[in-house]
Amino acid sequence: MTSVSASGQGAEYAATASEAYQAALRVIETVEPRVAEATRKELADQRDSLKLIASENYASPAVLLTMGTWFSDKYAEGTVGHRFYAACQNVDTVEALAAEHARELFGAPYAYAQPHSGIDANLVAYWAILATMVEAPGLAEMGAKHINDLSEADWEKLRAKLGNQRLLGMSLDTGGHLTHGFRPNISGKMFHQRQYGTDPTTGFIDYDAVAASAREFKPLVLVAGYSAYPRRVNFAKMREIADEVGATLMVDMAHFAGLVAGKVFTGDEDPVPHAHVVTTTTHKSLRGPRGGLVLATEEFAPAVDKGCPMVLGGPLSHVMAAKAVALAEARQPEFRTYAQAVADNAQALADGFVKRDAGLVTGGTDNHLVLLDVTSFGLTGRQAESALLDSGIVTNRNAIPADPNGAWYTSGIRFGSPALTTRGFGADEFDRVAELVVEVLSNTQPAAGPNGPSKAKYTIADGVADRVHAAASELLEANPLYPGLTL
Ligand code: DSN
């Protein structure tokens, strides 16, 4: 297929980026050569492995270079035009640009570019929902205009109200995220939580079951979104459920933001028109710098805008600048081609597994990720992940619904198509990837540890890891990472 790589922008772009990186590494070498060496090695390692981690990607040189500037040195707590520090005029420019690109790209009334990560974005969103939905009557009762006007005694009363709120989110083992109310996470501690799962037979979300749980539990927040659910979500239905019980719908689209941006998910599958608040990271399928973003309706915007200082410290201005660059890239028509290829390639990978009789959670995919049940190979996720890594295939182990091996050893391997699609892989290459994965796993056996059966130890039949690594290298050389970038 035609390369849709972020780095496939022509020879001049690549030559200029090469000069920039070579010069930067020479500068770093003068101070700590081991860091320069590790940086070169990281590129070499990424170039020579099949990166299938569903939450990773390769940002463009323009995005990466934007992060290495003096914006890193600037404090800018506050919001655009309203900072607690002087001389923030240039930070204002880049933050406003990032927010403008995000609003235009996603069709959102309001965007907040400051969160440093997805967890930060979710905490900002939770705070904004609590402050908007609980603060108003609380403040009126207390005779205050703004949350900052509250006395310590009033805070005590408000804490009692805030601390008695309910959140309904997707469980970790069925594909939700830690921050969606998982009990050991702060979201499961600050809220009374209940989790919804998937249908045990199909693996799909059962909207009637979510609605029944919401009617009984009456949450303040209904969280939709996932990090390991290989299917699309009907956000219109989720909003109906939220409306019926008076809940706020928050969607965490960190994993699939690129598919929303690239208009693969539209209508009921686009969370932005349906949710009150949408959070995301910017570095996964969206292919930007490592960071977070919050989109909101006008109603929630004022509270989200107080993310710093209520929840966040000083914004990472260099990363906000890079978000602006990445979001500008995502507004180009080529990004839609990329996003469609991400979905098509995940489909090809899933088909490649199914035709080789490997068990998939839900039997397939219609987004960017595939969840392989490795119990069909007699392995734990930990054993499978390690054997694949030995063979040049980088994945991550992941729990499957009702996982008998728990969240550490797991019984699944999660695969994602965003990174290799950026390198230019198409359906044929993803089918070959499925073949290589199956070759490794069907030649891997669990091994005993010193005290009996082990969930971590394994052996691979002689020669398989080297043979697969060589085959992977062939695919990688045909689809180079950052073509033309000489380092
Ligand atoms: N670490 C991210 C992922 O891999 O999905 C979620 O936090």
Boltz pocket constraint, residues with backbone or C-beta under 6 A from the ligand:
constraints:
  - pocket:
      binder: B
      contacts: [[A, 54], [A, 55], [A, 118], [A, 177], [A, 227]]
      max_distance: 6.0
